[in-house]
């Protein structure tokens, strides 16, 4: 068996919440200090996105990933054998939040996934100061006095990931 090298990864998530009017946009940067594959980082990002969507009460979400292997596994009928065993806890977290009937998962070309990749690159370049989310900003003019997402996002945690920054627009 080949030894897999563990290395850090940046996770970027871009959420458009159409369940409220007007829609809001959320940009998330997270770090993953130890991952053994791109597939593991992508699965962690999908698990974090599912956790966020549930926490933010987003109904019938659509998830996009540029990893065909992960999309095929999520959309398959049998979820007992992930492509890599190291992603099992992340895929199970996703399935704990959503079933195939309650969401859609689509493959997106990497060239159309530029916002998430930019956020991931920024997260990779950032060293987490602590295990707490380091920054939160809201520039959404419809959130007059208090952003409704702030408290919800403070309760989000996923083993192996640290939220670095969340911006609500």
GIUR-V367856 format. One record per residue. N is the residue number from 1. RES is the residue in three letters. PHI is phi in degrees with one decimal (* if undefined). D_FIRST is the distance of its C-alpha to the first C-alpha in Angstrom with 1 decimal. Layout:
n=N res=RES phi=PHI d_first=D_FIRST
n=N res=RES phi=PHI d_first=D_FIRST
This chain:
n=1 res=UNK phi=* d_first=0.0
n=2 res=UNK phi=-79.2 d_first=3.8
n=3 res=UNK phi=-78.2 d_first=6.5
n=4 res=UNK phi=-94.7 d_first=9.2
n=5 res=UNK phi=-81.4 d_first=12.7
n=6 res=UNK phi=-92.1 d_first=15.3
n=7 res=UNK phi=-149.1 d_first=18.7
n=8 res=UNK phi=-76.1 d_first=22.1
n=9 res=UNK phi=-143.8 d_first=23.4
n=10 res=UNK phi=-102.4 d_first=26.9
n=11 res=UNK phi=-118.7 d_first=27.9
n=12 res=UNK phi=-124.2 d_first=31.2
n=13 res=UNK phi=-132.0 d_first=33.1
n=14 res=UNK phi=-123.9 d_first=36.4
n=15 res=UNK phi=-118.9 d_first=38.5
n=16 res=UNK phi=-112.2 d_first=41.8
n=17 res=UNK phi=-96.7 d_first=43.6
n=18 res=UNK phi=-86.3 d_first=46.1
n=19 res=UNK phi=-76.9 d_first=47.0
n=20 res=UNK phi=-121.4 d_first=49.6
n=21 res=UNK phi=-118.3 d_first=52.4
n=22 res=UNK phi=-70.1 d_first=52.2
n=23 res=UNK phi=-59.1 d_first=48.4
n=24 res=UNK phi=-115.1 d_first=46.5
n=25 res=UNK phi=-121.4 d_first=43.5
n=26 res=UNK phi=-126.7 d_first=40.8
n=27 res=UNK phi=-112.1 d_first=38.5
n=28 res=UNK phi=-126.3 d_first=35.5
n=29 res=UNK phi=-119.0 d_first=33.3
n=30 res=UNK phi=-136.1 d_first=30.5
n=31 res=UNK phi=-116.0 d_first=27.8
n=32 res=UNK phi=-127.7 d_first=24.2
n=33 res=UNK phi=-67.0 d_first=23.3
n=34 res=UNK phi=-143.2 d_first=19.5
n=35 res=UNK phi=-136.7 d_first=17.6
n=36 res=UNK phi=-108.1 d_first=14.1
n=37 res=UNK phi=-163.0 d_first=15.5
n=38 res=UNK phi=-63.1 d_first=18.9
n=39 res=UNK phi=-61.2 d_first=18.5
n=40 res=UNK phi=-65.2 d_first=18.1
n=41 res=UNK phi=-64.4 d_first=21.2
n=42 res=UNK phi=-66.4 d_first=23.1
n=43 res=UNK phi=-65.6 d_first=22.5
n=44 res=UNK phi=-63.5 d_first=23.7
n=45 res=UNK phi=-63.1 d_first=26.7
n=46 res=UNK phi=-67.0 d_first=27.5
n=47 res=UNK phi=-64.7 d_first=27.4
n=48 res=UNK phi=-65.6 d_first=29.7
n=49 res=UNK phi=-62.7 d_first=32.0
n=50 res=UNK phi=-65.6 d_first=32.3
n=51 res=UNK phi=-61.9 d_first=33.0
n=52 res=UNK phi=-62.9 d_first=35.6
n=53 res=UNK phi=-60.2 d_first=37.2
n=54 res=UNK phi=-66.2 d_first=37.7
n=55 res=UNK phi=-61.2 d_first=39.0
n=56 res=UNK phi=-89.3 d_first=41.4
n=57 res=UNK phi=59.3 d_first=42.5
n=58 res=UNK phi=-84.5 d_first=41.7
n=59 res=UNK phi=-89.6 d_first=42.4
n=60 res=UNK phi=48.9 d_first=40.7
n=61 res=UNK phi=-72.0 d_first=38.3
n=62 res=UNK phi=-117.2 d_first=36.7
n=63 res=UNK phi=-108.7 d_first=33.3
n=64 res=UNK phi=-120.8 d_first=32.2
n=65 res=UNK phi=-142.5 d_first=28.8
n=66 res=UNK phi=-94.8 d_first=27.9
n=67 res=UNK phi=-107.6 d_first=24.4
n=68 res=UNK phi=-60.4 d_first=24.9
n=69 res=UNK phi=-62.3 d_first=21.6
n=70 res=UNK phi=-68.8 d_first=22.6
n=71 res=UNK phi=-60.6 d_first=26.2
n=72 res=UNK phi=-60.5 d_first=25.3
n=73 res=UNK phi=-65.4 d_first=23.3
n=74 res=UNK phi=-61.5 d_first=26.1
n=75 res=UNK phi=-83.3 d_first=28.8
n=76 res=UNK phi=-74.8 d_first=27.2
n=77 res=UNK phi=-78.6 d_first=28.7
n=78 res=UNK phi=-103.3 d_first=25.5
n=79 res=UNK phi=-111.0 d_first=23.7
n=80 res=UNK phi=-79.3 d_first=21.6
n=81 res=UNK phi=-129.7 d_first=18.3
n=82 res=UNK phi=-67.7 d_first=17.8
n=83 res=UNK phi=-58.3 d_first=15.8
n=84 res=UNK phi=-132.2 d_first=13.4
n=85 res=UNK phi=-63.9 d_first=13.6
n=86 res=UNK phi=-65.8 d_first=14.3
n=87 res=UNK phi=-96.7 d_first=17.6
n=88 res=UNK phi=-56.1 d_first=18.9
n=89 res=UNK phi=-65.5 d_first=21.3
n=90 res=UNK phi=-74.9 d_first=22.7
n=91 res=UNK phi=-68.4 d_first=23.3
n=92 res=UNK phi=-66.2 d_first=24.8
n=93 res=UNK phi=-60.3 d_first=27.0
n=94 res=UNK phi=-58.3 d_first=28.2
n=95 res=UNK phi=-69.1 d_first=29.0
n=96 res=UNK phi=-67.1 d_first=30.7
n=97 res=UNK phi=-94.7 d_first=33.1
n=98 res=UNK phi=-140.5 d_first=33.5
n=99 res=UNK phi=-105.9 d_first=33.3
n=100 res=UNK phi=-61.1 d_first=33.4
n=101 res=UNK phi=-80.2 d_first=37.1
n=102 res=UNK phi=-100.5 d_first=37.8
n=103 res=UNK phi=-155.9 d_first=36.2
n=104 res=UNK phi=-123.4 d_first=35.2
n=105 res=UNK phi=-127.6 d_first=32.0
n=106 res=UNK phi=-123.5 d_first=32.3
n=107 res=UNK phi=-80.6 d_first=30.4
n=108 res=UNK phi=-123.3 d_first=32.3
n=109 res=UNK phi=-64.4 d_first=32.2
n=110 res=UNK phi=-56.2 d_first=30.8
n=111 res=UNK phi=-67.2 d_first=34.3
n=112 res=UNK phi=-95.3 d_first=35.9
n=113 res=UNK phi=-107.0 d_first=33.5
n=114 res=UNK phi=-66.8 d_first=35.0
n=115 res=UNK phi=-65.3 d_first=36.3
n=116 res=UNK phi=-62.3 d_first=33.0
n=117 res=UNK phi=-70.2 d_first=31.3
n=118 res=UNK phi=-63.2 d_first=34.1
n=119 res=UNK phi=-61.2 d_first=33.8
n=120 res=UNK phi=-65.2 d_first=30.0
n=121 res=UNK phi=-63.3 d_first=30.7
n=122 res=UNK phi=-64.0 d_first=33.5
n=123 res=UNK phi=-64.6 d_first=31.4
n=124 res=UNK phi=-62.1 d_first=28.6
n=125 res=UNK phi=-79.4 d_first=31.5
n=126 res=UNK phi=-103.0 d_first=32.8
n=127 res=UNK phi=-93.4 d_first=31.9
n=128 res=UNK phi=-63.6 d_first=32.5
n=129 res=UNK phi=-78.3 d_first=35.5
n=130 res=UNK phi=-151.2 d_first=34.8
n=131 res=UNK phi=-84.1 d_first=33.0
n=132 res=UNK phi=-89.5 d_first=36.2
n=133 res=UNK phi=-60.8 d_first=36.9
n=134 res=UNK phi=-84.1 d_first=38.5
n=135 res=UNK phi=-150.7 d_first=40.9
n=136 res=UNK phi=-140.5 d_first=42.6
n=137 res=UNK phi=-137.2 d_first=45.3
n=138 res=UNK phi=-134.7 d_first=47.5
n=139 res=UNK phi=-116.9 d_first=49.8
n=140 res=UNK phi=-76.0 d_first=50.6
n=141 res=UNK phi=-64.0 d_first=54.4
n=142 res=UNK phi=-79.3 d_first=54.4
n=143 res=UNK phi=-97.6 d_first=52.9
n=144 res=UNK phi=-47.0 d_first=56.2
n=145 res=UNK phi=-110.1 d_first=55.7
n=146 res=UNK phi=-150.9 d_first=52.3
n=147 res=UNK phi=-73.0 d_first=49.1
n=148 res=UNK phi=-67.9 d_first=48.2
n=149 res=UNK phi=-85.3 d_first=44.5
n=150 res=UNK phi=-54.3 d_first=44.4
n=151 res=UNK phi=-63.6 d_first=44.4
n=152 res=UNK phi=-62.2 d_first=42.0
n=153 res=UNK phi=-70.9 d_first=39.4
n=154 res=UNK phi=-66.5 d_first=39.8
n=155 res=UNK phi=-90.4 d_first=38.5
n=156 res=UNK phi=-83.2 d_first=35.3
n=157 res=UNK phi=-146.9 d_first=32.1
n=158 res=UNK phi=-141.8 d_first=28.5
n=159 res=UNK phi=-54.4 d_first=25.8
n=160 res=UNK phi=89.9 d_first=24.0
n=161 res=UNK phi=-126.6 d_first=26.8
n=162 res=UNK phi=-125.0 d_first=30.0
n=163 res=UNK phi=-71.8 d_first=33.0
n=164 res=UNK phi=-98.5 d_first=34.5
n=165 res=UNK phi=-155.1 d_first=37.4
n=166 res=UNK phi=-132.2 d_first=39.0
n=167 res=UNK phi=-124.5 d_first=42.0
n=168 res=UNK phi=-111.8 d_first=44.3
n=169 res=UNK phi=-125.8 d_first=46.8
